[in-house]
Amino acid sequence: MRYLIIGNSAAGIFAAETIRGLDPSGQITMISKENCLPYSRCLTSYFLGKEIPEERIYIRNKGYYSETGINFIGQNVERVNPESKSVLLESGEKVGYDKLLVATGASPFSPPLEGSDMEGVFQLRTLADAKAMAEFAPNVKTAVVMGAGLVGLKGAHGLHELGIKVVVVGSAPYLMRYSIDPESSGILIRLLEKNGYRILLNTKAEKILGEKNSEGRMSVSGVVLNSGEQISCQMILKAIGVRPNVQLVADTEVLVNKGIIVDREMQTSVKDIYAAGDVAEADSILQDEKSVSALWPTATEQGIIAGCNMTGVNRSYRGSLALNSAVICGVGLISAGVMNLPPGEGIVLRAVEPEKNFYRKFVIKDGRLVGMIMVGRIEGAGVLCGLIRKGAKVDINYLNYLLTNPVKYQGYLPMSKGGPQYGLLR
Ligand SMILES: Cc1cc2nc3c(=O)[nH]c(=O)nc-3n(C[C@H](O)[C@H](O)[C@H](O)COP(=O)(O)OP(=O)(O)OC[C@H]3O[C@@H](n4cnc5c(N)ncnc54)[C@H](O)[C@@H]3O)c2cc1C
């Protein structure tokens, strides 16, 4: 059996290792346009901020491909040809497959903005991006980060660690719009501002300003905001959002919406072609529609499911759960599931102690926990995520108790034999 995997990141690596475990003699080829060992994108901002050395970014060691019997090709794949069961490399060479996994992830996306082609404008997706920013950083006093989501805040943190004054500009009314809520965002904003960041929300950049540098090239000198304010800066990080890398299946029978649409086996609309990770649009636990999750744990889980099914071992994907974690100025944050329900639907429990950087919110619908945010004391968050995943019935009185009390890991046990009811142990 010839297995071909495009992408050597979270989804691709976990798929390859699953396949190798289940089919020791299968021929596995992995192709990536990033011609390097697999690494964690989630750590690139810590590398930027010099908190970890480059070696710690890599998630597999030198010799990985030969030890696991994976044939690695460091090239861009231009397109997939389902009719001939092959892919076309940038070199013009074709590589055939019996089973194909598209694990090409996503790429940064931002609306056109005047001045974006100047020196000093960056994005943060790859290790190469982080290295380029790190190399440029010694010339920078002030950086403007466009985007107040997880990647924007992580990038801002990396730059702040280098002693750069950071201004975060976000178009949404609060930070991490899809992952938290205004109250928790308020706590994080106060923390960030106390630590020297400037946060501008409900604001957009309208134009990047530049001036000629000593080598005669145009380099960033500032940014004009829609408020009319002009901020003087030497670096811009664009972290507005990402889009799945679906181009290589364009004009094929593979169905694409935002991402490549997959079924519970992670198979696309074309037999023997699978997709996983940031490129895939898959079932989600709490929503009826399929969605692109764009999170590391989702990509690894989908990679494992795809790997099983590619070898003929049937496994069904349980669906993605929005799950975010971050440490902002030393304070932990975890959120999962649905943050806001339409008015009149469900119950929301909240505890806020802003002066202690503490916040908890539990969202309950039809007697089930469907969302939670924890800021400050985040221990035991995994137990609550488990309850959301299981769709377990919860005891509201006990959740109320947990708003201000520790969530214990030995946590939850089935309460009734008859149904999917779970309770939490005190
Ligand atoms: C700065 C940053 C911080 C993040 N922090 C977190 C976090 O804290 N928590 C979290 O859950 N998630 C985080 N994420 C998101 C997480 O990194 C992604 O969800 C995860 O990397 C997705 O894995 P993937 O395998 O689907 O795709 P990717 O990691 O995007 O990898 C795609 C692979 O495909 C290859 N590829 C793409 N196109 C082609 C082509 N045409 N030909 C050949 N190869 C190709 C690429 O080289 C790469 O190997 C972060 C992302 C970034 C950028």
The ligand as a Gaussian input file, in Angstrom:
#p B3LYP/6-31G(d) Opt

LIG

0 1
 C        1.882000      31.484000      16.065000
 C        0.864000      30.390000      16.229000
 C        0.496000      30.001000      17.515000
 C       -0.431000      28.989000      17.681000
 N       -0.770000      28.628000      18.951000
 C       -1.666000      27.648000      19.141000
 C       -2.023000      27.234000      20.456000
 O       -1.550000      27.778000      21.438000
 N       -2.918000      26.216000      20.589000
 C       -3.471000      25.585000      19.509000
 O       -4.267000      24.662000      19.667000
 N       -3.154000      25.961000      18.249000
 C       -2.273000      26.967000      18.029000
 N       -1.950000      27.338000      16.754000
 C       -2.606000      26.635000      15.619000
 C       -1.886000      25.312000      15.309000
 O       -0.516000      25.573000      15.105000
 C       -2.500000      24.691000      14.059000
 O       -3.842000      24.382000      14.348000
 C       -1.781000      23.410000      13.653000
 O       -0.443000      23.682000      13.313000
 C       -2.472000      22.772000      12.440000
 O       -1.736000      21.663000      12.031000
 P       -1.881000      21.108000      10.542000
 O       -1.043000      19.884000      10.490000
 O       -3.292000      20.984000      10.163000
 O       -1.308000      22.246000       9.579000
 P       -0.028000      23.143000       9.614000
 O        0.624000      23.147000      10.937000
 O       -0.394000      24.445000       9.011000
 O        0.977000      22.413000       8.600000
 C        0.694000      22.318000       7.240000
 C        1.781000      21.529000       6.564000
 O        1.501000      21.416000       5.174000
 C        2.600000      21.853000       4.412000
 N        2.070000      22.377000       3.139000
 C        1.096000      23.300000       2.957000
 N        0.830000      23.465000       1.641000
 C        1.646000      22.618000       0.989000
 C        1.850000      22.314000      -0.378000
 N        1.135000      22.896000      -1.355000
 N        2.805000      21.416000      -0.707000
 C        3.551000      20.800000       0.267000
 N        3.394000      21.050000       1.575000
 C        2.445000      21.933000       1.935000
 C        3.308000      22.850000       5.302000
 O        4.647000      23.020000       4.950000
 C        3.156000      22.152000       6.649000
 O        4.093000      21.126000       6.785000
 C       -1.021000      28.345000      16.553000
 C       -0.654000      28.732000      15.268000
 C        0.271000      29.747000      15.104000
 C        0.656000      30.160000      13.705000

